[in-house]
Amino acid sequence: MQEKRILISGGTSGIGLATAKLFLSAGAKVALLGRSAQRGEAALQELGENEQAIFVQGDVSRRADCQRVVQQVETLWGGLDVLVNSAGIYVEGAIEDMTEEQIASVLDINVKGTYYLSQAAVPLLKNAKGNIVNVASDAGVHGNYYCSLYCASKGAVVLFTKALALELAGFGVRVNAIAPGDIMTPLTETQLAAASNREDALREMASVYPLGRIGTAQEAAAAIKFLASAEAAFITGTILSVDGGLTA
C-alpha cells in the first residue's frame, strides 16, 4: 500500500479510523472524510499528526460535497487509488415507530452517501485501476429483529456493491464490501453505557456469536485492508463477513 491514495468516509472514528491507522502503517496516504471539523482534528491527533493523513470536511448525503471532496483529493494527490465507504448510522425500532426524519437520515447516509461518493470517485479510480471497499453489515445479508430500516439500507449497499463490481470490472476497478457484525466502536460503547449493567449487556450481545464475542474495529479494518490490497486482485463483487460466524 506504499504511497497509495486512500479516501475514507466516516474516517474520524470506529472502523473508519482503525482502517486509516492500518493504511498509514503500510505507507499509504489517507484522507479522512467527516462532517465535524472538531472530530476530524481529534482523529488527526490520534493518528499522531502524521503528515500522510489529512482531514476533509463534508457530508456524504450531499452530492455536491462528495464531488468537492474528491476534487480536493485529486488536487492534492493527483488521483485516488482506494475509496472506503465507512460512513453510516444505525437506528433500530419497530417499523410503526420510525419517523420520516429517521428514515431519511438512515437512507441519506447509508445509501445515498455510499452512492454519491462512489459516483464522484469512479473517474479517478478508473484512471488508477483502483478499488472500492464498502462497509455493509450482517444486517444487509439477513434480517434482524426491529431493524427493518437499517437492514434495508445495508441490503442496498450489498447489492450496490455487486452491481457496481460488474459495471467496473472491465475498467480494472474492483468493488467489494465487508459485512461486520457487532463491533466494539464508540457507538457500541454508547449503547452498552445506556444499559443498566454494561457487562451483562455485553455478554448478551456476544452470546449470539459462535466465537463467543463481538469483533474489534481493528479486525474489521484488517478485512478492509485485505480487500483493498493486491492480495485481493482477483476478488470483486464479494461481501466478506466479519461476524464471528453469526451468518454461517
PAZAPA-4460 file (N, C-alpha, C; in steps of 0.05 Angstrom, whole numbers, plus 32768, in hexadecimal, padded with zeros to 4 digits):
% residues 248
    n_x    n_y    n_z   ca_x   ca_y   ca_z    c_x    c_y    c_z   seq   type   mol
   8010   7FE8   8000   8000   8000   8000   8011   8019   8000     1      M     A
   802B   8016   7FFC   803D   802D   7FFD   8035   8042   7FE9     2      Q     A
   8030   805B   7FF4   8029   8073   7FE4   800E   8071   7FD7     3      E     A
   7FFE   805C   7FDD   7FE3   805B   7FD2   7FD2   8072   7FDF     4      K     A
   7FC0   807D   7FCF   7FB0   8093   7FD7   7F94   8089   7FDF     5      R     A
   7F8D   808C   7FF9   7F75   8080   8004   7F62   8096   800E     6      I     A
   7F49   8094   8007   7F34   80A5   8012   7F21   8094   8023     7      L     A
   7F1D   809C   803C   7F0C   808C   804E   7EF6   809E   8059     8      I     A
   7EDD   8098   8052   7EC7   80A6   805E   7EC1   809A   8079     9      S     A
   7EB7   80AB   808C   7EB4   80A1   80A7   7ECF   809B   80B3    10      G     A
   7EE4   80A9   80AA   7EFF   80A2   80B2   7F08   80AD   80CD    11      G     A
   7EF7   80BC   80DB   7EFF   80C9   80F4   7EFA   80B8   810D    12      T     A
   7EEE   80A1   8109   7EE9   8090   8121   7EE3   8073   8118    13      S     A
   7EE2   8061   812C   7EDA   8046   8127   7EEA   8037   8112    14      G     A
   7EDC   8028   8101   7EE9   8018   80EC   7EF9   802A   80D9    15      I     A
   7EEE   8041   80D2   7EFC   8052   80BF   7F17   805B   80CA    16      G     A
   7F18   8064   80E3   7F31   806D   80EF   7F45   8056   80F2    17      L     A
   7F3B   803E   80FA   7F4C   8027   80FD   7F58   801F   80E1    18      A     A
   7F48   8022   80CC   7F52   801D   80B1   7F67   8031   80A9    19      T     A
   7F63   804A   80B0   7F77   805E   80AA   7F92   8058   80B7    20      A     A
   7F91   804F   80CF   7FAA   8048   80DE   7FB9   8031   80CF    21      K     A
   7FAA   801D   80C6   7FB7   8007   80B8   7FC3   800F   809E    22      L     A
   7FB4   8020   808E   7FBF   8029   8075   7FD8   803A   8079    23      F     A
   7FD7   804C   808C   7FEE   805D   8092   8006   804C   809A    24      L     A
   8002   8037   80A9   8018   8026   80B2   8024   8017   809A    25      S     A
   8015   8015   8085   801F   8008   806D   802B   801B   8058    26      A     A
   802C   8035   8060   8039   8049   804F   8026   8058   803C    27      G     A
   800C   8055   8040   7FF9   8063   802F   7FF4   8080   8037    28      A     A
   7FE8   808F   8025   7FDE   80AA   802C   7FC0   80A7   8030    29      K     A
   7FB6   80B4   8046   7F9A   80B0   804D   7F8C   80CB   8051    30      V     A
   7F75   80CD   8045   7F63   80E4   804A   7F4B   80DA   8059    31      A     A
   7F46   80E6   8070   7F30   80E0   8081   7F19   80F3   807A    32      L     A
   7F02   80E9   8073   7EEB   80F9   806D   7ED6   80F8   8083    33      L     A
   7ECE   810F   808D   7EBA   810F   80A2   7EAC   812A   80A3    34      G     A
   7E96   812B   80B2   7E86   8144   80B3   7E91   8158   80C8    35      R     A
   7E9E   814E   80DD   7EA6   815E   80F3   7EC4   8165   80F1    36      S     A
   7ECA   817F   80F0   7EE6   8187   80F0   7EF4   8181   810A    37      A     A
   7EE4   8183   8120   7EEF   817D   813A   7EF7   815F   813C    38      Q     A
   7EE6   814E   8133   7EEC   8131   8133   7F03   812B   8120    39      R     A
   7F04   813A   810A   7F1A   8136   80F7   7F35   813D   8103    40      G     A
   7F36   8153   8112   7F4F   815B   811F   7F57   8147   8134    41      E     A
   7F43   813D   8143   7F49   8129   8158   7F53   810F   814B    42      A     A
   7F48   8107   8134   7F52   80EF   8126   7F6E   80F2   811D    43      A     A
   7F75   810A   8112   7F90   810E   8108   7FA4   810E   8120    44      L     A
   7F9B   8118   8137   7FAD   8116   814F   7FB1   80F9   8157    45      Q     A
   7F9B   80E9   8156   7F9E   80CD   815D   7FB0   80BE   814A    46      E     A
   7FB1   80C8   8131   7FC3   80BC   811D   7FE0   80C6   8120    47      L     A
   7FE5   80D6   8134   7FFF   80E1   8139   8007   80F7   8127    48      G     A
   7FF3   8106   811D   7FF7   811C   810A   800A   8113   80F4    49      E     A
   8005   80FC   80EA   8014   80F0   80D4   8011   8102   80BB    50      N     A
   8027   8109   80AE   8026   811B   8097   8019   810D   807F    51      E     A
   8016   80F3   8080   8009   80E4   806A   7FEB   80E4   806D    52      Q     A
   7FE1   80F0   8083   7FC4   80EF   8088   7FB9   810C   8088    53      A     A
   7FA1   810F   807B   7F93   8128   807B   7F76   8124   8082    54      I     A
   7F69   8139   808B   7F4C   8139   808F   7F3F   814B   807B    55      F     A
   7F29   8140   806E   7F19   8151   805C   7EFC   8150   8066    56      V     A
   7EF1   8168   8069   7ED6   816A   8075   7EC1   8169   805F    57      Q     A
   7EAC   8159   8064   7E96   8157   8051   7E81   8144   805B    58      G     A
   7E6A   8146   804F   7E53   8135   8056   7E4D   8123   803E    59      D     A
   7E50   8109   8042   7E4D   80F6   802C   7E30   80F5   8021    60      V     A
   7E1D   80FF   8030   7E02   80FF   8026   7DFC   8115   8012    61      S     A
   7E10   8126   800E   7E0E   813C   7FFB   7E20   8136   7FE3    62      R     A
   7E15   8134   7FCC   7E24   812D   7FB4   7E3A   8142   7FAF    63      R     A
   7E33   815B   7FB2   7E47   8170   7FAD   7E5F   816E   7FBF    64      A     A
   7E5A   8166   7FD9   7E70   8163   7FEC   7E83   814C   7FE3    65      D     A
   7E77   8136   7FDA   7E86   811F   7FD1   7E98   8127   7FB9    66      C     A
   7E8C   8136   7FA6   7E9C   813E   7F8F   7EB3   8151   7F97    67      Q     A
   7EAD   8163   7FA9   7EC1   8176   7FB2   7ED8   8168   7FC1    68      R     A
   7ED1   8155   7FD2   7EE6   8146   7FE1   7EF8   8137   7FCE    69      V     A
   7EEC   8129   7FBB   7EFD   811A   7FA8   7F0F   812C   7F98    70      V     A
   7F04   8144   7F91   7F15   8157   7F82   7F2C   8161   7F93    71      Q     A
   7F27   8165   7FAD   7F3C   816D   7FC0   7F52   8158   7FC0    72      Q     A
   7F4A   813F   7FC2   7F5E   8129   7FC3   7F6E   8128   7FA9    73      V     A
   7F60   812B   7F93   7F6E   812B   7F79   7F82   8142   7F77    74      E     A
   7F79   815A   7F80   7F8B   8171   7F7F   7FA4   816D   7F90    75      T     A
   7FA0   8161   7FA7   7FB6   815D   7FBA   7FC9   8147   7FB1    76      L     A
   7FBD   8130   7FA9   7FCD   8118   7FA4   7FCE   810F   7F87    77      W     A
   7FBF   811C   7F76   7FC0   8115   7F59   7FAF   80FD   7F51    78      G     A
   7FA0   80F2   7F64   7F8F   80DB   7F5E   7F87   80CD   7F77    79      G     A
   7F7B   80B5   7F73   7F70   80A5   7F89   7F73   8088   7F83    80      L     A
   7F7C   8078   7F96   7F80   805B   7F91   7F6A   804A   7F9F    81      D     A
   7F62   8053   7FB7   7F4E   8043   7FC6   7F3A   8055   7FD3    82      V     A
   7F21   804D   7FD0   7F0B   805B   7FDF   7EFF   8047   7FF3    83      L     A
   7EFE   804F   800C   7EF1   803F   8021   7ED8   804E   802A    84      V     A
   7EC1   8043   8025   7EA7   804F   802D   7EA0   8043   8048    85      N     A
   7EA8   8052   805D   7EA4   8048   8079   7E8F   8059   8088    86      S     A
   7E87   8070   807D   7E74   8081   808B   7E59   8072   808D    87      A     A
   7E4D   8073   80A4   7E33   8066   80A7   7E27   806C   80C2    88      G     A
   7E0C   806A   80C4   7DFF   806E   80DD   7DEC   8056   80E2    89      I     A
   7DE7   8052   80FB   7DD6   803B   8104   7DBE   8044   8113    90      Y     A
   7DA7   803A   810B   7D8E   8040   8119   7D7E   8026   811B    91      V     A
   7D73   8020   8132   7D63   8008   8135   7D48   800F   8142    92      E     A
   7D35   7FFE   813E   7D1A   8003   8149   7D05   7FF7   8138    93      G     A
   7CED   7FF5   8142   7CD6   7FEA   8134   7CD0   7FFC   811B    94      A     A
   7CC7   7FEF   8106   7CC2   7FFE   80ED   7CAE   8014   80F1    95      I     A
   7C9A   800F   8102   7C85   8024   8105   7C8F   803C   8116    96      E     A
   7CA7   8039   8122   7CB2   804E   8132   7CC6   805F   8123    97      D     A
   7CCF   8056   810B   7CE3   8065   80FC   7CD7   807F   80F1    98      M     A
   7CE5   8095   80F7   7CDB   80AF   80ED   7CE6   80B4   80D1    99      T     A
   7CD9   80C8   80C4   7CE2   80CF   80A9   7CFF   80D9   80AA   100      E     A
   7D06   80E7   80C0   7D21   80F2   80C3   7D36   80DB   80C6   101      E     A
   7D2E   80C7   80D6   7D40   80B0   80D9   7D44   80A1   80BF   102      Q     A
   7D2F   809C   80B1   7D31   808E   8097   7D43   809D   8084   103      I     A
   7D3E   80B7   8082   7D4E   80C8   8070   7D6C   80C7   8078   104      A     A
   7D71   80CA   8092   7D8D   80CB   809B   7D9C   80B1   8095   105      S     A
   7D90   809A   809B   7D9D   8081   8096   7DA2   807C   8078   106      V     A
   7D8E   8081   8068   7D92   807D   804B   7DA4   8092   803F   107      L     A
   7DA4   80AA   8049   7DB5   80BF   803E   7DD3   80B8   8043   108      D     A
   7DD9   80B0   805B   7DF5   80AA   8061   7DFE   808E   8056   109      I     A
   7DEF   807A   805D   7DF7   805E   8057   7DF5   8057   803A   110      N     A
   7DE1   8061   802C   7DDD   805A   8010   7DE6   8070   7FFD   111      V     A
   7DDA   8088   8000   7DE2   809E   7FEE   7DFF   80A5   7FF2   112      K     A
   7E08   80A5   800B   7E24   80AC   8010   7E38   809A   8002   113      G     A
   7E32   8080   8004   7E43   806C   7FF7   7E42   8070   7FD8   114      T     A
   7E2A   8075   7FCE   7E27   8078   7FB1   7E35   8092   7FA7   115      Y     A
   7E2F   80A8   7FB5   7E3A   80C2   7FAC   7E58   80C3   7FAC   116      Y     A
   7E64   80B8   7FC2   7E81   80B9   7FC3   7E8E   80A7   7FAF   117      L     A
   7E82   808F   7FAB   7E8C   807D   7F96   7E8A   808A   7F7B   118      S     A
   7E73   8096   7F75   7E6E   80A3   7F5C   7E84   80B9   7F56   119      Q     A
   7E8A   80C8   7F6B   7E9E   80DD   7F67   7EBA   80D2   7F63   120      A     A
   7EC0   80BB   7F71   7EDB   80B0   7F70   7EE1   809F   7F58   121      A     A
   7ECD   8094   7F4B   7ED1   8080   7F36   7EE4   808A   7F20   122      V     A
   7EE1   80A2   7F16   7EF4   80AA   7F01   7F11   80A8   7F09   123      P     A
   7F17   80B0   7F22   7F33   80AE   7F2B   7F3B   8091   7F2F   124      L     A
   7F29   8081   7F39   7F2F   8065   7F3D   7F33   8056   7F23   125      L     A
   7F25   805E   7F0E   7F2A   8052   7EF4   7F46   8059   7EEA   126      K     A
   7F4E   8072   7EEE   7F69   807A   7EE6   7F7F   806A   7EF5   127      N     A
   7F7A   8065   7F0E   7F8E   8057   7F1F   7F8A   8039   7F1F   128      A     A
   7F75   802F   7F13   7F6D   8013   7F16   7F6D   800C   7F34   129      K     A
   7F5F   801C   7F42   7F5D   8019   7F5F   7F46   8008   7F67   130      G     A
   7F3C   800C   7F80   7F26   7FFC   7F89   7F16   800A   7F9F   131      N     A
   7EFF   7FFF   7FA4   7EEC   8009   7FB8   7EE7   7FF3   7FCC   132      I     A
   7EE7   7FFA   7FE6   7EDE   7FE8   7FFB   7EC8   7FF5   800B   133      V     A
   7EB1   7FEA   800A   7E9A   7FF4   8019   7E97   7FE6   8034   134      N     A
   7E8D   7FF4   8047   7E87   7FE8   8061   7E69   7FE3   8062   135      V     A
   7E61   7FCA   805E   7E45   7FC2   805F   7E40   7FB8   807C   136      A     A
   7E33   7FA2   807F   7E2C   7F98   809A   7E21   7F7C   8098   137      S     A
   7E23   7F6D   80AE   7E14   7F53   80AF   7DF6   7F59   80AA   138      D     A
   7DED   7F71   80B2   7DD1   7F79   80AF   7DCA   7F7E   8092   139      A     A
   7DDE   7F7D   8080   7DD9   7F80   8064   7DD7   7F65   8056   140      G     A
   7DDC   7F4F   8064   7DDB   7F35   8057   7DC7   7F22   8065   141      V     A
   7DBD   7F2A   807C   7DA7   7F1C   8089   7D97   7F2F   809A   142      H     A
   7D7F   7F27   80A1   7D6E   7F39   80B1   7D75   7F3A   80CE   143      G     A
   7D71   7F52   80DA   7D75   7F56   80F6   7D5B   7F60   8102   144      N     A
   7D55   7F57   811A   7D3C   7F60   8127   7D3D   7F7E   812C   145      Y     A
   7D26   7F8B   8127   7D22   7FA7   812B   7D38   7FB8   811E   146      Y     A
   7D3F   7FB0   8106   7D56   7FBD   80F9   7D50   7FC0   80DB   147      C     A
   7D37   7FC2   80D4   7D30   7FC1   80B7   7D3C   7FD8   80A8   148      S     A
   7D3D   7FF0   80B4   7D47   8007   80A6   7D65   8004   80A0   149      L     A
   7D74   7FFD   80B5   7D91   7FF9   80B2   7D97   7FE2   809F   150      Y     A
   7D88   7FCC   80A1   7D8B   7FB5   808F   7D87   7FBE   8072   151      C     A
   7D72   7FCD   806E   7D6D   7FD7   8053   7D84   7FE7   8048   152      A     A
   7D8F   7FF8   8058   7DA5   8009   804F   7DBE   7FF8   8049   153      S     A
   7DC5   7FE5   805A   7DDD   7FD6   8056   7DD9   7FC0   8040   154      K     A
   7DC0   7FB7   803D   7DBA   7FA5   8027   7DBF   7FB3   800C   155      G     A
   7DB8   7FCD   800C   7DBD   7FDD   7FF4   7DDB   7FDF   7FEE   156      A     A
   7DEB   7FE2   8003   7E08   7FE4   7FFF   7E13   7FC9   7FF4   157      V     A
   7E09   7FB3   7FFE   7E12   7F99   7FF4   7E0D   7F96   7FD7   158      V     A
   7DF5   7F9C   7FCD   7DEF   7F98   7FB1   7DFC   7FAE   7FA0   159      L     A
   7DFF   7FC6   7FAB   7E0E   7FDB   7F9D   7E2B   7FD1   7F98   160      F     A
   7E37   7FC5   7FAC   7E52   7FBB   7FAA   7E54   7FA7   7F93   161      T     A
   7E42   7F94   7F92   7E43   7F7F   7F7E   7E3E   7F8B   7F62   162      K     A
   7E2A   7F9C   7F5F   7E24   7FA8   7F45   7E3B   7FB9   7F3B   163      A     A
   7E46   7FCA   7F4D   7E5C   7FDB   7F44   7E75   7FCB   7F3E   164      L     A
   7E79   7FB5   7F4B   7E90   7FA4   7F45   7E8E   7F9A   7F28   165      A     A
   7E76   7F93   7F1F   7E73   7F8A   7F04   7E77   7FA1   7EF0   166      L     A
   7E6C   7FB8   7EF7   7E6E   7FD0   7EE6   7E8B   7FD9   7EE2   167      E     A
   7E9B   7FD7   7EF6   7EB6   7FE2   7EF5   7ECC   7FCD   7EEF   168      L     A
   7EC5   7FB4   7EEF   7ED9   7F9F   7EEB   7EE9   7FA3   7ED1   169      A     A
   7EDB   7FAB   7EBC   7EE9   7FAF   7EA2   7EFD   7FC6   7EA3   170      G     A
   7EFB   7FD8   7EB7   7F0D   7FEE   7EB9   7F24   7FE8   7ECD   171      F     A
   7F25   7FCF   7ED7   7F39   7FC8   7EEA   7F35   7FD2   7F06   172      G     A
   7F1C   7FDA   7F0C   7F16   7FE4   7F27   7F06   7FCE   7F36   173      V     A
   7F10   7FC7   7F4E   7F02   7FB3   7F5E   7EF0   7FC1   7F72   174      R     A
   7EDA   7FB4   7F79   7EC8   7FBE   7F8D   7EBF   7FA7   7FA0   175      V     A
   7EC5   7FAA   7FB9   7EBE   7F96   7FCD   7EB3   7FA3   7FE6   176      N     A
   7EAA   7F93   7FF8   7E9F   7F9D   8012   7EA5   7F8A   8028   177      A     A
   7EA6   7F95   8040   7EA6   7F84   8058   7E8B   7F85   8064   178      I     A
   7E83   7F70   8072   7E69   7F6F   8080   7E6F   7F68   809D   179      A     A
   7E75   7F7C   80AD   7E7C   7F77   80C9   7E63   7F72   80DA   180      P     A
   7E67   7F62   80EF   7E52   7F60   8104   7E57   7F76   8118   181      G     A
   7E50   7F72   8130   7E55   7F86   8145   7E73   7F8A   8148   182      D     A
   7E7B   7FA3   8148   7E97   7FAA   814A   7E9A   7FBE   8161   183      I     A
   7EAF   7FBB   8171   7EB3   7FCE   8187   7EBD   7FE8   817C   184      M     A
   7EAB   7FFB   817B   7EB0   8016   8171   7EA5   802A   8185   185      T     A
   7EAA   8044   8181   7E9D   8057   8194   7E7F   8055   8194   186      P     A
   7E72   804F   817D   7E55   804B   817D   7E4D   8034   818E   187      L     A
   7E5B   801D   818C   7E55   8006   819D   7E59   800C   81BA   188      T     A
   7E6E   801B   81C0   7E74   8022   81DC   7E5D   8033   81E7   189      E     A
   7E52   8045   81D6   7E3B   8055   81DF   7E23   8044   81E5   190      T     A
   7E1E   8030   81D4   7E08   801E   81D8   7E0B   800F   81F2   191      Q     A
   7E23   8005   81F7   7E28   7FF5   820F   7E26   8007   8228   192      L     A
   7E2F   8020   8226   7E2E   8032   823D   7E12   8039   8245   193      A     A
   7E00   8037   8232   7DE3   803D   8238   7DD5   8026   8246   194      A     A
   7DE2   800F   8246   7DD6   7FF7   8254   7DD8   7FFA   8272   195      A     A
   7DC7   7FEC   8280   7DC8   7FED   829E   7DE2   7FE0   82A8   196      S     A
   7DEB   7FCC   8299   7E04   7FBE   82A1   7E14   7FB9   8287   197      N     A
   7E2A   7FC8   8284   7E3A   7FC6   826B   7E44   7FAA   8265   198      R     A
   7E4F   7F9D   8279   7E5A   7F82   8275   7E45   7F6E   826D   199      E     A
   7E2E   7F70   827A   7E18   7F5E   8273   7E0F   7F63   8256   200      D     A
   7E0D   7F7D   824F   7E05   7F84   8234   7E19   7F7A   821F   201      A     A
   7E33   7F7C   8226   7E47   7F72   8213   7E46   7F54   8210   202      L     A
   7E42   7F46   8226   7E40   7F28   8224   7E28   7F20   8214   203      R     A
   7E12   7F2E   8217   7DFA   7F28   8207   7DFF   7F2E   81E9   204      E     A
   7E0C   7F44   81E3   7E13   7F4A   81C8   7E24   7F35   81BB   205      M     A
   7E38   7F2C   81CB   7E4B   7F18   81C1   7E40   7EFC   81BE   206      A     A
   7E2A   7EF7   81CD   7E20   7EDC   81CF   7E16   7ED0   81B4   207      S     A
   7E0F   7EE1   81A1   7E05   7ED7   8188   7E1B   7ED0   8174   208      V     A
   7E34   7ED6   817B   7E4A   7ED1   8169   7E58   7EB6   816F   209      Y     A
   7E5A   7EA4   815B   7E67   7E8B   8160   7E83   7E8D   816D   210      P     A
   7E92   7EA2   8166   7EAC   7EA5   8172   7EAB   7EB1   818E   211      L     A
   7E94   7EB7   8198   7E90   7EBF   81B4   7E97   7EDB   81BB   212      G     A
   7E9A   7EEC   81A8   7EA1   7F08   81AD   7E99   7F1A   8196   213      R     A
   7E99   7F34   819A   7E96   7F46   8183   7EB1   7F4D   8178   214      I     A
   7EB1   7F5A   8161   7ECB   7F60   8154   7ED7   7F7A   815D   215      G     A
   7EEF   7F7E   8153   7EFD   7F98   8158   7EFF   7FA8   813E   216      T     A
   7F02   7FC2   8141   7F04   7FD3   812A   7F1D   7FCB   811A   217      A     A
   7F32   7FC2   8128   7F4B   7FBA   811A   7F46   7FA2   8109   218      Q     A
   7F35   7F8F   8111   7F2F   7F77   8101   7F20   7F7F   80E8   219      E     A
   7F0D   7F91   80EB   7EFE   7F9A   80D3   7F11   7FA9   80C1   220      A     A
   7F23   7FBA   80CC   7F36   7FC9   80BB   7F49   7FB6   80AC   221      A     A
   7F51   7FA1   80B9   7F63   7F8E   80AC   7F56   7F81   8093   222      A     A
   7F3C   7F7C   8095   7F2D   7F71   807E   7F2B   7F85   8068   223      A     A
   7F27   7F9E   806F   7F26   7FB4   805B   7F41   7FB6   804D   224      I     A
   7F56   7FB7   805C   7F71   7FB9   8051   7F77   7FA2   803E   225      K     A
   7F6F   7F8A   8046   7F74   7F73   8034   7F65   7F77   801A   226      F     A
   7F4C   7F7E   801B   7F3C   7F81   8002   7F47   7F97   7FF0   227      L     A
   7F53   7FAB   7FFC   7F5E   7FC2   7FED   7F7A   7FBC   7FE2   228      A     A
   7F86   7FA6   7FEB   7FA2   7FA1   7FE4   7FA5   7F90   7FCB   229      S     A
   7FBE   7F8E   7FC2   7FC4   7F7E   7FAA   7FBF   7F60   7FB0   230      A     A
   7FBF   7F58   7FC9   7FBA   7F3C   7FD0   7F9E   7F34   7FC8   231      E     A
   7F8C   7F48   7FC5   7F70   7F42   7FBD   7F6B   7F4A   7FA0   232      A     A
   7F80   7F49   7F90   7F7E   7F52   7F74   7F69   7F43   7F63   233      A     A
   7F63   7F2A   7F6B   7F4F   7F1A   7F5B   7F35   7F18   7F6A   234      F     A
   7F30   7F2B   7F7C   7F17   7F2B   7F8C   7F08   7F44   7F86   235      I     A
   7EF0   7F41   7F7B   7EDE   7F58   7F78   7EC1   7F4E   7F7A   236      T     A
   7EB0   7F60   7F83   7E94   7F59   7F87   7E8F   7F48   7FA0   237      G     A
   7EA2   7F46   7FB1   7EA1   7F35   7FC9   7E97   7F44   7FE2   238      T     A
   7E87   7F38   7FF2   7E7F   7F42   800C   7E8C   7F31   8021   239      I     A
   7EA1   7F3B   802E   7EB1   7F2C   8041   7EA5   7F30   805D   240      L     A
   7E9A   7F1A   8068   7E8F   7F1B   8083   7EA5   7F1C   8097   241      S     A
   7EA2   7F2F   80A9   7EB4   7F32   80C0   7EA3   7F32   80D9   242      V     A
   7E99   7F1B   80DF   7E83   7F19   80F3   7E84   7F02   8106   243      D     A
   7E9C   7EF7   810A   7E9F   7EE2   811E   7E8E   7ECA   8119   244      G     A
   7E86   7EC5   8100   7E76   7EAE   80FA   7E58   7EB2   80FB   245      G     A
   7E4F   7ECB   8100   7E33   7ED1   8104   7E22   7EC8   80EC   246      L     A
   7E2B   7ECC   80D4   7E1B   7EC6   80BC   7E24   7EAB   80AF   247      T     A
   7E33   7E9B   80BE   7E3C   7E82   80B3   7E24   7E6F   80AE   248      A     A
***
